[in-house]
């Protein structure tokens, strides 16, 4: 009964659910950007699947999508770019409940707009994203989590036990869907004659779409390797659900799933499918497992931290890094800016960015900067003569932070569309300024009379 109570009143698998959100979001963003130049051909009104055929197929399946509302090219463009924005906010964990719903709605519409260009990856994504609608996917590694952490006096919602139960049932559905997929896939393989005689991998790798020139030939020409890959694939998929029942063998199961899908992605040219499948594996570890792995990695990093630091220090002394090192001038009176700088410093592995607060005495005079422009936009420079402002400075920073590279295409697209600078200025105009060491025009607190 205690276990039932914990299941119904406490949210579990929160860290894995957050990692699932981030991984799926990055895959969806890649999907939209990869097909950006051919979007009208694949899903447009006059593309491969015309509107009349689409409407007939949708009516036969009793399916409604956003594309039932209009077949206008401008409407299509709006849906496509709203999908990109929703996927980005979903990945960042901003208003996660709403952005999850919007991402699912857009993805659902594109999935059924032309089902002939989808594969099993989009199918599992569509199913798992539906379950994710009812889960708390923004508990960690999200903008929502950061915003809630600032509200220290926030009250617990009255429906918390019900939302916890809904989250846990959604997580259970995601895991169950994954286990059913693995097990039924293995059972179907067992019934195939080519899987029984150990030649299925050979014939799969001879399909032209799956060939990796120079490497596939070495695999299919080795009879023992082909037999091993064929039988091990079947055994792994059938045994996968049962391996998860033990606290020790589940690590082997999840590690085997990672290797299995990495091999499928590389050898069969199914990178996005493998990415979606690997994304689902994150949720199979509990929060306690992630805490254990975090402690283990911290111990490893503590032992090898000095050695790695010395190696990076020697690496960053090379001329290449000196040529591309930049200086960023930010507002030291802005809490949001200082927090962003703190995060960027942690991500700056190669010491490529030097941060300077223009509020420090003598900074603007020393570098010949305009204080009024600095109050409105961040500035960055590589040589001290040419400066980039606002979104351009952010892009120059992200280019030097490896972990931020996935969002670089989004920033470049926003700048190209003319939205990046506008969004930056809108955020900058609404940030809080807390003067240090004195008051300026932003101070509004008056001295109150002292009590006797």
C-alpha positions as CSV (number, residue, x, y, z in Angstrom):
1,X,0.0,0.0,0.0
2,X,2.9,2.3,0.7
3,X,4.2,1.7,-2.8
4,X,0.8,2.4,-4.3
5,X,0.6,5.6,-2.3
6,X,4.0,6.7,-3.5
7,X,3.1,6.0,-7.1
8,X,-0.1,8.0,-6.9
9,X,1.2,11.0,-4.9
10,X,4.8,11.4,-6.0
11,X,6.2,12.1,-9.4
12,X,8.8,9.6,-10.6
13,X,11.3,9.4,-13.5
14,X,11.4,13.2,-13.6
15,X,15.0,13.5,-14.8
16,X,14.6,10.8,-17.5
17,X,11.4,12.5,-18.7
18,X,13.2,15.8,-19.0
19,X,16.0,14.2,-21.0
20,X,13.4,12.6,-23.2
21,X,11.9,16.0,-23.8
22,X,15.3,17.5,-24.8
23,X,16.3,14.7,-27.0
24,X,13.0,14.5,-28.8
25,X,12.9,18.3,-29.2
26,X,16.4,18.3,-30.8
27,X,15.3,15.5,-33.2
28,X,12.1,17.5,-34.2
29,X,14.2,20.6,-34.8
30,X,16.6,18.6,-37.0
31,X,13.6,17.2,-38.9
32,X,12.1,20.6,-39.6
33,X,15.5,22.2,-40.7
34,X,16.6,19.1,-42.7
35,X,13.4,19.3,-44.8
36,X,13.2,23.1,-44.9
37,X,14.2,23.6,-48.5
38,X,11.8,20.8,-49.8
39,X,8.9,21.4,-47.4
40,X,6.5,22.5,-50.1
41,X,7.3,19.4,-52.2
42,X,6.8,17.0,-49.3
43,X,3.7,18.6,-47.6
44,X,2.6,21.5,-49.8
45,X,-0.8,21.7,-51.5
46,X,0.8,21.0,-54.9
47,X,3.5,18.6,-53.7
48,X,3.9,14.9,-53.8
49,X,0.6,14.3,-52.0
50,X,-1.9,16.8,-53.4
51,X,-4.7,18.3,-51.2
52,X,-7.5,16.2,-52.8
53,X,-5.7,13.0,-52.1
54,X,-4.8,14.1,-48.6
55,X,-8.4,15.0,-47.8
56,X,-9.7,11.7,-49.2
57,X,-7.2,9.7,-47.1
58,X,-7.9,11.7,-44.0
59,X,-11.6,11.2,-44.4
60,X,-11.1,7.5,-44.8
61,X,-9.1,7.4,-41.6
62,X,-11.4,9.9,-39.8
63,X,-8.4,12.2,-39.0
64,X,-8.4,16.0,-38.6
65,X,-5.2,18.1,-38.9
66,X,-4.3,21.7,-39.1
67,X,-4.1,21.5,-42.9
68,X,-7.9,20.9,-43.0
69,X,-8.3,24.6,-42.2
70,X,-6.6,26.0,-45.3
71,X,-4.5,25.0,-48.3
72,X,-3.0,28.4,-48.7
73,X,0.8,28.5,-49.0
74,X,1.0,31.3,-46.4
75,X,-1.0,29.1,-44.0
76,X,1.4,26.3,-44.6
77,X,4.4,28.6,-44.0
78,X,2.8,29.7,-40.8
79,X,2.3,26.2,-39.5
80,X,5.8,25.1,-40.5
81,X,7.5,28.0,-38.7
82,X,5.2,27.8,-35.7
83,X,6.3,24.2,-35.5
84,X,9.9,25.2,-35.4
85,X,9.2,27.8,-32.7
86,X,7.1,25.3,-30.7
87,X,9.8,22.6,-30.9
88,X,12.5,25.1,-29.8
89,X,10.4,26.2,-26.8
90,X,9.6,22.6,-26.0
91,X,13.3,21.7,-26.0
92,X,14.1,24.6,-23.8
93,X,11.2,23.7,-21.4
94,X,9.4,27.0,-21.6
95,X,5.7,26.7,-20.7
96,X,6.3,23.0,-21.2
97,X,2.6,21.9,-21.0
98,X,1.5,24.3,-23.7
99,X,4.5,23.9,-26.0
100,X,4.2,20.1,-25.7
101,X,0.7,20.3,-26.9
102,X,1.5,22.7,-29.7
103,X,4.5,20.5,-30.8
104,X,2.3,17.4,-30.8
105,X,-0.4,19.1,-32.8
106,X,2.0,20.4,-35.5
107,X,3.8,17.0,-35.7
108,X,0.5,15.1,-35.9
109,X,-0.6,17.4,-38.8
110,X,2.7,16.8,-40.8
111,X,2.6,13.1,-40.1
112,X,-0.8,12.6,-41.7
113,X,-0.3,15.3,-44.3
114,X,2.0,12.9,-46.2
115,X,2.3,9.6,-44.4
116,X,4.4,8.1,-47.3
117,X,7.5,10.0,-46.3
118,X,7.5,9.0,-42.6
119,X,9.1,5.9,-41.0
120,X,9.0,4.1,-37.7
121,X,10.9,6.9,-36.1
122,X,8.1,9.4,-36.6
123,X,5.5,6.8,-35.6
124,X,7.1,6.2,-32.2
125,X,7.7,9.9,-31.8
126,X,4.0,10.6,-32.4
127,X,2.9,8.0,-29.9
128,X,5.4,9.0,-27.1
129,X,4.8,12.7,-27.6
130,X,1.1,12.1,-27.0
131,X,1.8,10.4,-23.7
132,X,4.2,13.2,-22.9
133,X,1.3,15.6,-22.9
134,X,0.2,14.3,-19.5
135,X,3.7,14.1,-18.0
136,X,5.7,16.7,-16.2
137,X,8.4,17.0,-18.8
138,X,9.8,20.4,-17.5
139,X,10.9,19.4,-14.0
140,X,14.6,19.6,-14.8
141,X,16.9,21.2,-17.3
142,X,14.2,23.7,-18.4
143,X,13.3,27.4,-18.2
144,X,10.2,26.4,-16.2
145,X,12.3,24.8,-13.5
146,X,14.5,27.9,-13.3
147,X,11.4,30.1,-13.0
148,X,9.9,27.9,-10.3
149,X,13.1,27.8,-8.3
150,X,13.0,31.6,-8.0
151,X,9.5,31.4,-6.6
152,X,10.6,30.1,-3.2
153,X,7.2,31.0,-1.6
154,X,5.1,29.4,-4.2
155,X,2.2,27.3,-2.8
156,X,1.7,23.7,-3.8
157,X,-1.2,23.4,-6.2
158,X,-4.3,21.8,-4.9
159,X,-4.4,19.2,-7.6
160,X,-0.8,18.1,-7.0
161,X,-1.7,14.4,-6.1
162,X,-3.8,14.1,-9.2
163,X,-1.2,15.6,-11.5
164,X,1.4,13.3,-9.9
165,X,-0.7,10.2,-10.6
166,X,-1.3,11.4,-14.2
167,X,2.4,12.0,-14.7
168,X,3.3,8.5,-13.4
169,X,0.7,6.8,-15.6
170,X,2.0,8.7,-18.6
171,X,5.6,7.6,-17.9
172,X,4.3,4.0,-17.4
173,X,2.6,4.3,-20.8
174,X,5.8,5.5,-22.5
175,X,7.8,2.7,-21.0
176,X,5.1,0.1,-21.8
177,X,4.9,1.3,-25.4
178,X,8.7,1.0,-25.8
179,X,8.7,-2.6,-24.3
180,X,5.8,-3.7,-26.5
181,X,7.6,-2.3,-29.6
182,X,10.9,-4.2,-28.8
183,X,9.2,-7.5,-27.9
184,X,6.8,-7.6,-30.8
185,X,9.6,-6.6,-33.2
186,X,11.7,-9.5,-31.9
187,X,8.7,-12.0,-32.2
188,X,8.0,-10.9,-35.8
189,X,11.7,-11.5,-36.6
190,X,11.5,-15.0,-35.1
191,X,8.7,-15.9,-37.5
192,X,10.8,-14.8,-40.6
193,X,12.7,-17.5,-42.4
194,X,15.7,-15.2,-43.1
195,X,16.0,-14.4,-39.4
196,X,15.8,-18.1,-38.6
197,X,18.6,-19.0,-40.9
198,X,20.8,-16.0,-39.9
199,X,20.9,-14.2,-43.2
200,X,18.5,-11.2,-42.6
201,X,21.2,-8.7,-41.8
202,X,22.9,-9.7,-45.1
203,X,19.8,-8.9,-47.2
204,X,19.0,-5.8,-45.2
205,X,22.4,-4.4,-45.8
206,X,22.3,-5.1,-49.5
207,X,19.4,-2.7,-50.0
208,X,20.8,0.3,-51.9
209,X,19.3,2.9,-49.5
210,X,21.2,1.3,-46.5
211,X,24.6,0.8,-48.1
212,X,27.6,2.5,-46.5
213,X,30.2,2.4,-49.3
214,X,33.5,0.8,-48.3
215,X,32.1,-0.5,-44.9
216,X,28.9,-2.4,-45.7
217,X,30.8,-4.8,-48.0
218,X,33.1,-5.8,-45.2
219,X,30.2,-6.6,-43.0
220,X,28.1,-8.6,-45.4
221,X,31.2,-10.5,-46.7
222,X,31.9,-11.9,-43.2
223,X,29.5,-14.9,-42.7
224,X,30.2,-15.3,-38.9
225,X,29.6,-11.5,-38.4
226,X,26.3,-11.6,-40.3
227,X,25.1,-14.6,-38.4
228,X,26.1,-13.0,-35.1
229,X,24.4,-9.7,-35.8
230,X,21.2,-11.4,-37.0
231,X,20.7,-13.7,-34.0
232,X,21.9,-11.2,-31.4
233,X,19.4,-8.6,-32.7
234,X,16.5,-11.0,-32.2
235,X,17.7,-12.2,-28.8
236,X,18.3,-8.6,-27.6
237,X,14.8,-7.4,-28.6
238,X,13.0,-10.3,-27.1
239,X,15.0,-10.2,-23.9
240,X,14.9,-6.4,-23.5
241,X,11.7,-6.2,-21.4
242,X,12.9,-8.9,-19.1
243,X,16.4,-7.5,-18.6
244,X,14.8,-4.3,-17.2
245,X,13.2,-6.3,-14.3
246,X,16.6,-6.5,-12.5
247,X,18.4,-3.5,-11.2
248,X,21.7,-4.6,-12.5
249,X,20.8,-6.1,-15.9
250,X,18.8,-3.0,-16.8
251,X,22.1,-1.1,-17.3
252,X,23.2,-3.8,-19.7
253,X,19.9,-3.6,-21.5
254,X,20.0,0.2,-21.9
255,X,23.6,0.1,-22.9
256,X,22.9,-2.6,-25.4
257,X,20.0,-0.5,-26.8
258,X,22.3,2.5,-27.3
259,X,24.8,0.4,-29.2
260,X,22.1,-1.3,-31.2
261,X,20.5,1.9,-32.4
262,X,23.9,3.6,-33.0
263,X,24.7,0.7,-35.3
264,X,21.4,0.9,-37.0
265,X,21.8,4.6,-37.5
266,X,25.3,4.3,-39.0
267,X,25.0,1.1,-41.0
268,X,21.5,1.6,-42.4
269,X,21.3,5.3,-42.8
270,X,18.5,5.7,-40.3
271,X,20.1,8.3,-38.1
272,X,16.9,10.2,-37.1
273,X,15.0,6.9,-36.3
274,X,17.9,5.8,-34.1
275,X,17.9,9.2,-32.4
276,X,14.2,9.0,-31.5
277,X,14.7,5.5,-30.2
278,X,17.7,6.5,-28.1
279,X,15.7,9.4,-26.8
280,X,13.1,7.0,-25.4
281,X,15.8,5.0,-23.5
282,X,16.5,8.0,-21.1
283,X,13.2,7.4,-19.3
284,X,14.1,3.8,-18.4
285,X,16.4,5.0,-15.6
286,X,14.9,6.3,-12.3
287,X,15.9,9.5,-10.6
288,X,17.9,7.4,-8.1
289,X,19.8,5.9,-11.0
290,X,20.7,9.3,-12.3
291,X,21.8,10.5,-8.9
292,X,24.0,7.5,-8.6
293,X,25.5,8.0,-12.1
294,X,26.0,11.7,-11.3
295,X,27.9,10.9,-8.1
296,X,30.0,8.4,-10.0
297,X,30.8,10.9,-12.8
298,X,31.7,13.6,-10.2
299,X,34.2,11.2,-8.6
300,X,35.7,10.4,-12.0
301,X,35.9,14.0,-12.9
302,X,37.5,14.9,-9.6
303,X,40.2,12.3,-10.2
304,X,40.9,13.4,-13.7
305,X,40.0,17.0,-13.4
306,X,43.5,18.3,-12.9
307,X,44.9,16.3,-15.8
308,X,42.1,17.4,-18.1
309,X,42.5,21.0,-17.0
310,X,46.2,21.0,-17.8
311,X,45.6,19.5,-21.2
312,X,42.9,22.0,-22.0
313,X,45.2,24.8,-20.8
314,X,48.0,23.7,-23.1
315,X,45.5,23.3,-26.0
316,X,44.0,26.8,-25.6
317,X,47.5,28.4,-25.8
318,X,47.7,27.5,-29.5
319,X,47.5,30.3,-32.0
320,X,44.1,29.1,-33.4
321,X,42.3,29.8,-30.0
322,X,44.1,33.1,-29.6
323,X,42.9,34.3,-33.0
324,X,39.2,33.4,-32.3
325,X,39.0,34.5,-28.6
326,X,36.4,37.2,-28.0
327,X,35.6,39.8,-25.4
328,X,31.9,40.3,-24.4
329,X,30.7,43.5,-22.7
330,X,27.6,42.9,-20.6
331,X,25.5,44.8,-18.0
332,X,26.8,43.9,-14.5
333,X,23.7,45.5,-12.9
334,X,21.4,43.1,-14.7
335,X,20.7,39.9,-12.6
336,X,19.5,38.0,-15.7
337,X,22.7,39.0,-17.6
338,X,25.0,38.0,-14.7
339,X,23.3,34.6,-14.4
340,X,23.7,34.1,-18.2
341,X,27.4,35.0,-18.0
342,X,27.9,32.5,-15.1
343,X,26.3,29.8,-17.2
344,X,28.4,30.7,-20.2
345,X,31.6,30.6,-18.2
346,X,30.8,27.0,-17.1
347,X,30.2,26.0,-20.8
348,X,33.3,27.8,-22.0
349,X,35.6,24.7,-22.0
350,X,38.3,26.3,-24.1
351,X,38.5,29.7,-22.5
352,X,37.3,31.4,-25.7
353,X,35.3,34.2,-24.1
354,X,36.4,37.0,-21.8
355,X,33.5,38.7,-20.0
356,X,33.7,42.4,-18.9
357,X,31.0,44.4,-17.2
358,X,30.8,47.8,-18.8
359,X,29.4,49.1,-15.4
360,X,33.0,48.8,-14.0
361,X,34.7,52.2,-13.7
362,X,36.8,53.2,-16.7
363,X,35.7,50.4,-19.0
364,X,33.8,52.5,-21.5
365,X,36.5,55.1,-21.7
366,X,39.3,52.5,-22.0
367,X,37.7,50.7,-24.9
368,X,35.9,53.7,-26.5
369,X,32.4,52.3,-26.1
370,X,29.1,54.1,-26.1
371,X,27.4,53.6,-22.7
372,X,23.9,54.3,-24.0
373,X,24.3,51.6,-26.7
374,X,25.7,49.2,-24.1
375,X,22.7,49.7,-21.9
376,X,20.5,48.5,-24.7
377,X,22.5,45.6,-26.3
378,X,25.3,43.3,-25.4
379,X,28.6,43.9,-27.3
380,X,31.2,41.5,-28.4
381,X,34.5,41.9,-30.3
382,X,37.3,39.7,-31.6
383,X,39.9,42.4,-32.4
384,X,38.8,45.4,-30.3
385,X,37.9,47.4,-33.4
386,X,34.8,45.7,-34.9
387,X,31.9,45.1,-32.5
388,X,28.8,42.9,-32.8
389,X,25.6,43.9,-30.9
390,X,22.6,42.1,-29.6
391,X,21.7,38.8,-31.4
392,X,24.9,39.0,-33.4
393,X,26.9,39.0,-30.2
394,X,24.9,36.1,-28.9
395,X,25.6,34.1,-32.1
396,X,29.3,34.9,-31.7
397,X,29.3,33.6,-28.2
398,X,27.3,30.4,-29.1
399,X,29.8,29.6,-31.8
400,X,32.4,29.2,-29.0
401,X,30.3,27.1,-26.7
402,X,30.2,23.4,-28.0
403,X,27.1,22.4,-25.9
404,X,25.1,25.3,-27.4
405,X,25.8,24.4,-31.0
406,X,22.4,22.6,-31.5
407,X,20.6,26.0,-31.1
408,X,23.0,27.8,-33.5
409,X,20.9,27.1,-36.6
410,X,17.8,28.5,-34.9
411,X,19.7,31.7,-34.0
412,X,21.0,32.1,-37.5
413,X,17.5,31.5,-39.0
414,X,16.0,34.1,-36.6
415,X,18.6,36.7,-37.6
416,X,18.0,35.9,-41.3
417,X,14.2,36.3,-40.8
418,X,14.8,39.6,-39.0
419,X,13.2,38.3,-35.8
420,X,16.3,37.7,-33.7
421,X,17.2,41.3,-33.1
422,X,13.6,42.2,-32.4
423,X,13.2,39.5,-29.8
424,X,16.5,40.4,-28.2
425,X,15.5,44.1,-27.9
426,X,12.1,43.1,-26.5
427,X,13.8,41.0,-23.8
428,X,16.5,43.5,-23.1
429,X,14.0,46.3,-22.6
430,X,12.1,44.4,-19.9
431,X,15.1,43.2,-17.8
432,X,15.6,44.3,-14.2
433,X,18.4,46.7,-13.4
434,X,19.8,46.8,-9.8
435,X,22.5,49.5,-9.5
436,X,25.5,48.5,-7.4
437,X,27.0,51.1,-5.1
438,X,24.4,53.8,-5.7
439,X,21.2,54.7,-7.5
440,X,20.5,56.0,-10.9
441,X,17.3,56.6,-12.9
442,X,16.1,53.1,-12.2
443,X,15.9,53.5,-8.4
444,X,12.4,54.1,-7.0
445,X,12.7,53.2,-3.3
446,X,12.5,56.3,-1.1
447,X,14.0,56.6,2.3
448,X,11.4,56.0,4.9
449,X,11.3,58.0,8.2
450,X,13.2,56.3,11.0
451,X,11.3,55.3,14.0
452,X,12.3,56.8,17.3
